[in-house]
């Protein structure tokens, strides 16, 4: 497809830059943590700056009678909290490092940015800052009044709360690096992404059409300003811009791709080249994300499960059980994907194209997900049989065209098993399982004569 050489280069809008930075902050581990810390700091400032003299008399028993007792208690609590913080996160980072080396380094950041872990970190640091504020601002007089004594006891309650959270934090962190929890988490988040596709498919505004060539006289290329992973876009905003300016926007990349600066990423179909302001608004609708988001793009969930599987098949790990578990989860996700025809176009009420984008086909998904697993596990009989079982299961959900793709992968794996497993016991074991189960594939009940399929 030929495009005109119209290049649009300009500085990004301040609003776009601010929104991008705000989104990065919201996606970071510091977002929820900083909110909790702010609450603790406000409580600390209120404790040392307010003078409350109208407290009930029955609270007088909590007042410290000896000078220096409250500071000694606060110092002890502060030292204990710092020790607890160091011990907790040194232990967790050790566990996460081990998990990253066994499974995938991409999962470590996802685990650390979970909301429950951010909450614990916020309570730990907030408690330390609260105690520090009480220590830095001494009480008026030899002994603190009732209000200040209440603040000290509140600090002790915060430490007790942190101790309780420590138990649940260590338990949650140790459970989160179990392979079952990791694969289940990837499965759930990827299903959420597929649910978004399913809801989009139910709308009349979205449809699937084969891409048509764009007239080079009306196609104007827009270049990227930033580099990063684009996991999605604001389809509603882009469609509204297209409707308002009587144009059609064609995204020339696949979601999840890494885009570099000044790369041609989309084509605007219009009679005249779009102005700078319109281009600013169009580019501001793209969602740049650090790393790979499984909730925004289901393909990332499939590829991460594949990466965990091949990491388990590596000689250093040698854990085919992990790979088989990942194959099971991938089979579940692909069976749901087969029930969908992902939309690739947003249209108006008359059916005219407003926005189009690329959706990865089932053939590409099959190759991207299963080929690396087969490459590393082709000499492991349990992996080959698990893949064969997965193909049989998927054939029950596939259309005739998709079944042709599954059949090709099935023929390949059967040929590989015929090459690598030639002992009579192995052949008998495999042939007993070749046609077992309900499926819609054409499988010979006997292995073919061994010959290289590559």
C-alpha positions as CSV (number, residue, x, y, z in Angstrom):
1,X,0.0,0.0,0.0
2,X,1.5,3.3,-1.1
3,X,1.2,6.5,0.9
4,X,1.9,10.1,0.2
5,X,5.0,11.4,1.8
6,X,3.2,13.9,4.0
7,X,5.1,13.9,7.3
8,X,3.6,15.6,10.3
9,X,6.2,16.7,12.8
10,X,5.4,18.9,15.8
11,X,5.8,19.2,19.5
12,X,3.5,17.2,21.8
13,X,0.7,19.0,23.6
14,X,1.2,19.8,27.3
15,X,-2.1,18.1,28.1
16,X,-1.0,14.9,26.4
17,X,2.4,14.9,28.2
18,X,0.7,15.5,31.6
19,X,-1.9,12.8,31.0
20,X,0.9,10.3,30.0
21,X,2.9,11.1,33.2
22,X,-0.2,10.8,35.3
23,X,-1.0,7.4,33.8
24,X,2.6,6.2,34.4
25,X,2.3,7.3,38.1
26,X,-1.1,5.5,38.5
27,X,0.5,2.3,37.1
28,X,3.5,2.5,39.3
29,X,4.0,1.0,42.8
30,X,4.1,4.5,44.3
31,X,0.5,5.5,43.5
32,X,-1.5,3.8,46.2
33,X,1.5,3.8,48.5
34,X,1.8,7.6,48.4
35,X,-1.9,8.0,49.1
36,X,-1.6,5.9,52.3
37,X,1.6,7.7,53.4
38,X,-0.1,11.0,53.0
39,X,-2.9,10.0,55.3
40,X,-0.4,9.0,58.0
41,X,1.6,12.3,57.6
42,X,-1.6,14.3,57.9
43,X,-2.4,12.4,61.1
44,X,1.1,13.1,62.4
45,X,0.9,16.8,61.7
46,X,-2.5,17.0,63.3
47,X,-1.2,15.2,66.4
48,X,1.7,17.7,67.0
49,X,0.1,20.9,65.8
50,X,-3.4,20.8,67.3
51,X,-4.0,21.6,70.9
52,X,-7.1,19.8,72.2
53,X,-7.9,20.6,75.9
54,X,-11.5,19.5,76.0
55,X,-11.0,15.7,76.2
56,X,-13.1,13.8,78.7
57,X,-11.6,13.3,82.2
58,X,-11.8,9.6,82.2
59,X,-9.0,9.6,79.6
60,X,-6.6,11.0,82.1
61,X,-5.4,7.5,83.0
62,X,-3.6,7.2,79.7
63,X,-1.4,10.3,80.3
64,X,2.3,9.6,80.7
65,X,3.5,10.6,84.2
66,X,7.2,10.2,83.8
67,X,9.2,12.5,81.5
68,X,10.9,10.8,78.7
69,X,8.7,7.7,78.8
70,X,6.8,8.6,75.6
71,X,10.0,9.4,73.7
72,X,11.6,6.1,74.8
73,X,8.4,4.3,73.6
74,X,8.4,6.1,70.3
75,X,12.1,5.4,69.8
76,X,11.6,1.7,70.4
77,X,8.6,1.6,68.1
78,X,10.5,3.4,65.4
79,X,13.5,1.0,65.6
80,X,11.1,-2.0,65.5
81,X,9.3,-0.7,62.5
82,X,12.5,-0.1,60.5
83,X,13.7,-3.6,61.4
84,X,10.3,-5.0,60.3
85,X,10.4,-3.1,57.0
86,X,13.9,-4.2,56.2
87,X,13.2,-7.9,57.1
88,X,9.9,-8.0,55.3
89,X,11.1,-6.6,51.9
90,X,14.5,-8.3,51.9
91,X,12.7,-11.6,52.3
92,X,10.1,-10.8,49.7
93,X,12.7,-9.6,47.2
94,X,14.6,-12.8,47.7
95,X,11.5,-14.8,47.0
96,X,10.6,-12.7,44.0
97,X,14.1,-13.0,42.5
98,X,13.9,-16.7,42.8
99,X,10.5,-16.6,41.1
100,X,11.8,-14.4,38.3
101,X,14.7,-16.8,37.6
102,X,12.4,-19.8,37.6
103,X,9.4,-18.4,35.7
104,X,9.7,-15.0,34.0
105,X,11.1,-11.6,35.1
106,X,8.0,-9.9,33.7
107,X,6.0,-11.4,36.5
108,X,8.1,-10.0,39.3
109,X,7.1,-6.4,38.6
110,X,3.4,-7.4,38.2
111,X,3.5,-9.1,41.7
112,X,5.2,-6.1,43.3
113,X,2.6,-3.7,41.9
114,X,-0.4,-5.6,43.3
115,X,-2.6,-3.4,45.3
116,X,-2.3,-5.5,48.5
117,X,1.5,-5.1,48.4
118,X,1.2,-1.4,47.8
119,X,-1.1,-1.1,50.8
120,X,1.4,-3.0,53.1
121,X,4.3,-0.8,51.9
122,X,2.2,2.3,52.4
123,X,1.2,1.3,56.0
124,X,4.8,0.5,56.9
125,X,6.3,3.7,55.6
126,X,3.4,5.8,56.9
127,X,3.8,4.4,60.4
128,X,7.5,5.2,60.3
129,X,6.8,8.8,59.2
130,X,4.1,9.2,61.8
131,X,6.4,8.1,64.6
132,X,9.2,10.3,63.2
133,X,7.0,13.4,63.3
134,X,6.1,12.7,66.9
135,X,9.8,12.4,67.7
136,X,10.9,15.5,65.8
137,X,8.3,17.7,67.5
138,X,8.7,17.4,71.3
139,X,5.7,17.8,73.6
140,X,5.3,21.0,75.5
141,X,6.2,20.6,79.2
142,X,7.9,17.9,81.1
143,X,5.2,15.3,80.3
144,X,2.8,15.1,77.3
145,X,-0.8,16.1,77.8
146,X,-3.7,13.7,77.2
147,X,-4.0,14.6,73.5
148,X,-0.3,14.0,72.9
149,X,-0.4,10.8,74.9
150,X,-3.3,9.6,72.7
151,X,-1.1,10.3,69.7
152,X,1.7,8.1,71.1
153,X,-0.8,5.3,71.8
154,X,-2.1,5.6,68.3
155,X,1.5,5.1,67.1
156,X,1.7,1.9,69.1
157,X,-1.6,0.8,67.5
158,X,-0.2,1.5,64.1
159,X,2.8,-0.7,64.9
160,X,0.5,-3.5,66.0
161,X,-1.5,-3.1,62.8
162,X,1.8,-3.4,60.8
163,X,2.7,-6.6,62.7
164,X,-0.6,-8.1,61.7
165,X,-0.1,-7.0,58.1
166,X,3.4,-8.5,58.2
167,X,1.9,-12.0,58.7
168,X,-0.6,-11.6,55.8
169,X,2.0,-10.0,53.6
170,X,4.6,-12.8,53.9
171,X,1.8,-15.4,53.4
172,X,0.4,-13.5,50.4
173,X,3.9,-13.0,48.8
174,X,4.8,-16.6,49.3
175,X,1.5,-17.8,47.7
176,X,1.8,-15.3,44.8
177,X,5.0,-16.9,43.5
178,X,3.5,-20.4,43.4
179,X,3.2,-21.5,39.8
180,X,-0.5,-22.3,40.2
181,X,-1.2,-18.7,41.5
182,X,0.9,-17.2,38.7
183,X,-0.8,-19.0,35.8
184,X,-4.2,-18.5,37.4
185,X,-3.5,-14.8,37.7
186,X,-2.5,-14.7,34.0
187,X,-5.6,-16.6,33.1
188,X,-7.9,-14.3,34.9
189,X,-6.4,-11.1,33.6
190,X,-6.4,-12.4,30.1
191,X,-10.0,-13.5,30.4
192,X,-10.8,-9.9,31.4
193,X,-9.3,-8.7,28.2
194,X,-11.2,-11.2,26.2
195,X,-14.4,-10.1,27.9
196,X,-13.8,-6.6,26.6
197,X,-13.5,-8.0,23.1
198,X,-16.8,-9.9,23.7
199,X,-18.6,-6.8,24.8
200,X,-17.2,-4.8,21.9
201,X,-18.4,-7.5,19.5
202,X,-22.0,-7.1,20.7
203,X,-22.1,-3.5,19.7
204,X,-23.4,-2.5,16.3
205,X,-20.7,0.2,16.1
206,X,-18.0,-2.4,15.8
207,X,-17.5,-4.9,13.0
208,X,-15.0,-7.0,11.2
209,X,-14.1,-6.3,7.6
210,X,-11.2,-7.2,5.3
211,X,-8.9,-4.2,5.0
212,X,-9.2,-2.4,1.7
213,X,-6.4,-0.5,-0.1
214,X,-6.2,3.2,0.7
215,X,-6.1,5.7,-2.2
216,X,-2.6,7.2,-2.1
217,X,-4.1,10.6,-3.0
218,X,-6.2,10.7,0.2
219,X,-4.0,8.8,2.6
220,X,-1.9,11.0,4.9
221,X,0.7,9.3,7.1
222,X,1.0,10.3,10.8
223,X,4.3,9.6,12.6
224,X,4.8,8.7,16.3
225,X,6.3,11.1,18.7
226,X,7.1,8.7,21.5
227,X,8.5,5.3,21.9
228,X,6.9,2.5,24.0
229,X,4.3,-0.2,24.0
230,X,0.9,0.8,22.8
231,X,-1.6,-1.6,24.4
232,X,-4.8,0.1,23.3
233,X,-6.5,3.3,22.2
234,X,-9.5,5.3,23.1
235,X,-11.8,4.1,20.3
236,X,-14.7,6.3,21.3
237,X,-12.6,9.5,21.1
238,X,-10.9,8.5,17.8
239,X,-14.3,7.7,16.3
240,X,-15.7,11.0,17.4
241,X,-12.8,12.9,15.9
242,X,-13.2,10.9,12.6
243,X,-17.0,11.7,12.6
244,X,-16.5,15.4,13.4
245,X,-13.8,16.0,10.7
246,X,-15.2,13.6,8.1
247,X,-12.1,11.4,8.0
248,X,-11.2,7.8,8.5
249,X,-8.3,6.8,10.8
250,X,-6.4,3.6,10.0
251,X,-3.9,2.3,12.7
252,X,-1.0,0.7,10.9
253,X,0.3,-1.3,13.9
254,X,-0.9,-4.1,16.1
255,X,-1.7,-3.4,19.7
256,X,1.1,-4.6,21.9
257,X,3.8,-3.6,19.4
258,X,6.8,-1.5,20.5
259,X,6.8,1.8,18.6
260,X,9.9,3.9,18.1
261,X,9.9,7.7,17.6
262,X,9.1,9.0,14.1
263,X,7.7,5.7,13.0
264,X,4.7,5.8,10.5
265,X,2.0,4.4,12.7
266,X,-1.3,5.4,11.1
267,X,-3.0,6.8,8.0
268,X,-5.7,9.4,8.0
269,X,-7.9,9.2,5.0
270,X,-9.2,12.7,4.1
271,X,-9.3,15.1,1.2
272,X,-6.8,17.4,2.8
273,X,-3.9,16.7,5.2
274,X,-4.9,16.9,8.8
275,X,-3.8,19.9,10.8
276,X,-1.4,19.9,13.7
277,X,-4.2,20.3,16.3
278,X,-6.1,17.3,14.9
279,X,-3.0,15.2,14.8
280,X,-2.3,16.1,18.5
281,X,-5.8,14.9,19.4
282,X,-5.4,11.7,17.5
283,X,-2.0,10.8,19.0
284,X,-3.3,11.7,22.5
285,X,-5.8,8.8,22.2
286,X,-3.1,6.1,22.2
287,X,-2.4,4.4,25.4
288,X,1.3,3.9,26.1
289,X,2.1,1.4,28.8
290,X,5.4,0.4,30.3
291,X,5.8,-3.4,29.8
292,X,3.1,-5.7,28.7
293,X,-0.5,-5.4,30.1
294,X,-2.5,-8.6,30.0
295,X,-5.7,-6.9,31.0
296,X,-5.5,-4.5,28.1
297,X,-4.3,-6.9,25.4
298,X,-5.1,-10.6,25.6
299,X,-2.2,-11.6,23.3
300,X,0.2,-10.5,26.1
301,X,-1.3,-13.1,28.5
302,X,-0.9,-15.8,25.9
303,X,2.7,-15.0,25.2
304,X,3.6,-14.6,28.9
305,X,2.1,-18.1,29.6
306,X,4.2,-19.4,26.7
307,X,7.4,-17.7,28.2
308,X,6.7,-19.3,31.6
309,X,6.3,-22.7,29.8
310,X,9.6,-22.5,27.9
311,X,11.4,-21.2,31.0
312,X,10.2,-24.4,32.7
313,X,11.6,-26.4,29.8
314,X,15.0,-24.8,29.9
315,X,17.9,-27.1,31.0
316,X,18.5,-25.0,34.1
317,X,14.9,-25.4,35.4
318,X,13.8,-28.7,33.8
319,X,10.2,-28.5,35.1
320,X,7.9,-29.9,32.4
321,X,5.0,-29.9,34.9
322,X,5.1,-26.1,34.7
323,X,5.0,-26.2,30.9
324,X,2.0,-28.6,31.0
325,X,0.1,-26.3,33.3
326,X,0.7,-23.4,31.0
327,X,-0.4,-25.4,28.0
328,X,-3.7,-26.1,29.8
329,X,-4.3,-22.4,30.5
330,X,-3.4,-21.5,27.0
331,X,-5.9,-24.1,25.7
332,X,-8.6,-22.5,27.8
333,X,-7.9,-19.0,26.6
334,X,-7.6,-20.0,22.9
335,X,-10.9,-21.9,23.1
336,X,-12.5,-18.6,24.2
337,X,-10.7,-16.8,21.5
338,X,-12.1,-19.2,18.9
339,X,-15.6,-18.2,19.9
340,X,-14.9,-14.6,19.0
341,X,-14.3,-12.8,15.7
342,X,-12.4,-9.8,17.0
343,X,-13.7,-6.5,15.5
344,X,-11.2,-4.5,13.5
345,X,-13.3,-1.5,12.5
346,X,-15.5,1.2,14.1
347,X,-18.3,2.4,11.8
348,X,-21.0,5.1,11.8
349,X,-24.7,4.7,11.5
350,X,-24.4,4.3,7.7
351,X,-21.7,1.7,7.9
352,X,-18.9,4.0,6.8
353,X,-15.5,3.3,8.3
354,X,-14.4,5.7,11.0
355,X,-11.5,3.8,12.5
356,X,-9.7,0.6,11.7
357,X,-6.9,-1.4,13.3
358,X,-5.1,-4.7,13.1
359,X,-6.3,-7.8,15.0
360,X,-4.0,-10.8,15.2
361,X,-5.4,-13.9,13.4
362,X,-5.8,-17.3,14.9
363,X,-3.1,-18.8,12.7
364,X,-0.5,-16.2,14.0
365,X,-1.6,-16.9,17.6
366,X,-1.2,-20.6,17.2
367,X,2.3,-20.2,15.8
368,X,3.4,-17.6,18.4
369,X,2.2,-19.6,21.4
370,X,2.7,-23.3,20.5
371,X,5.8,-23.2,18.3
372,X,8.3,-22.1,21.0
373,X,6.9,-24.6,23.4
374,X,7.3,-27.4,20.8
375,X,10.8,-26.2,19.9
376,X,12.0,-26.5,23.5
377,X,9.9,-29.6,24.4
378,X,9.9,-31.7,21.3
379,X,12.0,-34.3,22.9
380,X,9.8,-34.5,26.0
381,X,7.0,-37.0,25.4
382,X,4.7,-35.5,28.1
383,X,4.9,-32.1,26.4
384,X,4.2,-33.5,23.0
385,X,1.2,-35.4,24.2
386,X,-0.1,-32.4,26.1
387,X,0.2,-30.3,23.0
388,X,-1.7,-33.0,21.0
389,X,-4.4,-33.1,23.6
390,X,-4.6,-29.3,23.4
391,X,-5.1,-29.4,19.7
392,X,-7.8,-32.0,20.0
393,X,-9.7,-29.8,22.5
394,X,-9.4,-26.7,20.3
395,X,-10.7,-28.5,17.3
396,X,-14.1,-28.8,19.0
397,X,-14.4,-25.0,19.1
398,X,-12.9,-24.2,15.7
399,X,-14.5,-23.3,12.4
400,X,-13.5,-25.2,9.2
401,X,-10.8,-22.7,8.4
402,X,-9.4,-22.6,11.9
403,X,-9.5,-26.4,12.0
404,X,-7.3,-26.5,9.0
405,X,-4.6,-24.6,11.0
406,X,-5.0,-26.9,14.0
407,X,-4.7,-29.9,11.8
408,X,-1.4,-28.6,10.4
409,X,0.0,-28.2,13.9
410,X,-1.3,-31.7,14.8
411,X,0.4,-33.3,11.8
412,X,3.6,-31.6,12.7
413,X,3.7,-32.8,16.3
414,X,2.8,-36.4,15.3
415,X,5.6,-36.4,12.8
416,X,8.0,-35.1,15.4
417,X,7.0,-37.9,17.8
418,X,7.5,-40.4,15.1
419,X,11.1,-39.1,14.7
420,X,12.1,-38.9,18.3
421,X,10.3,-41.8,20.0
422,X,11.0,-45.0,18.1
423,X,11.3,-47.6,20.9
424,X,8.4,-50.2,20.8
425,X,7.2,-49.2,24.3
426,X,7.1,-45.5,23.3
427,X,5.3,-46.2,20.1
428,X,2.7,-48.3,21.8
429,X,2.2,-45.7,24.5
430,X,1.8,-42.9,21.9
431,X,-0.5,-44.8,19.5
432,X,-2.8,-45.7,22.4
433,X,-3.3,-41.9,22.9
434,X,-3.3,-40.6,19.3
435,X,-7.1,-40.8,18.7
436,X,-8.3,-40.9,22.3
437,X,-11.0,-38.3,23.2
438,X,-13.6,-36.4,21.2
439,X,-12.1,-34.2,18.5
440,X,-12.6,-33.1,14.9
441,X,-9.1,-33.9,13.6
442,X,-8.0,-36.4,11.1
443,X,-5.5,-38.6,13.0
444,X,-4.1,-41.9,11.8
445,X,-4.2,-44.4,14.7
446,X,-0.6,-45.4,13.9
447,X,2.5,-43.3,13.9
448,X,4.0,-42.7,10.4
449,X,7.4,-44.0,9.5
450,X,10.0,-41.8,11.2
451,X,11.2,-39.0,8.9
452,X,12.3,-35.5,9.7
453,X,9.5,-33.0,9.4
454,X,11.8,-30.0,9.3
